[in-house]
Amino acid sequence: MNARGIQWKGFDLDASNRTLSTALPDDVSFVPLTAEPEGQVVRILRGVTKAEVTVIDPSAHMEQTILRAFRMVRFPQMAAAAQARATVMVYPIDEISDMDDIARTVDALGDTVDWIVVRNLARVPTTRFYERSALEKQLGHLGAARLDIPPLLTDTRNYLRTQEAKLGRAFSPSQALSDPTLELDLGHQMILEDWLGEFFSRLDQIASHLLPTASLERIPVPKPVVPPSIIHRRGSSINLGNGDE
């Protein structure tokens, strides 16, 4: 969103990690949960008109708290009055309890929100519990978009983690490329640039699930994939006649 000029505000509710607020302290506020976490979520929901996009990063297994907050403010009616709509990102994993959490959330919210199914093969190589399941079919009927996070070379990923450990803080991939004080190795920088370009391209393709309609004109039109016009035959560029004379 920063790269596309979208005005946004984030709220990090994940006290165990605080990754989002640590990496983007200017855009994201850390919200320590109290004895009434539903009230804190309600306050965030009531302020969604203050930015083009509001991002909530919850902790694991917090879906019931958020669903109770949605019910308290009658979210579908509140969102309609504010000309807003929520997008819920789900991360299938081969764990029964996690998949049950996702299924209950989908049943509860249905078509009152937009859905994005996120796949990260580097972290979750298989999603057998999700593929060809009733849940996959249900999300398909609800018009869910799919986001496959491109794999980043393991050596580069480990290098970035080492840099974070040295600094004692997290940083985003965009920051890694734009902040000269990080002094990235040139090879890893080039690999990260290619990866980030591919990732942004995939986000642009599902921008209608992530951004307000009025903001979509700022998103670059994805370049069409042009198939090669020449079919390359095996060995066609090699002189196989040398040595016959």
Secondary structure, DSSP 4 states (H G I P E B T S, - for coil): -TTTT--EEEEE--TTT-HHHHH-TTTEEE----S-HHHHHHHHHHTGGGSSEEEEEPPTT-HHHHHHHHHHTTHHHHHHHTT---EEEE---S-HHHHHHHHHHHHHHGGGSEEEEEE-TTT----TTTTTSHHHHHHHHTT-EEEEPPPPPHHHHHHHHHHHHHHTS---HHHHHH-GGG---HHHHHHHHHHHHHHHHHHHHTGGGTS-GGGGGGSPPPPPPPPPSSPPPTTTTS-TTTT--
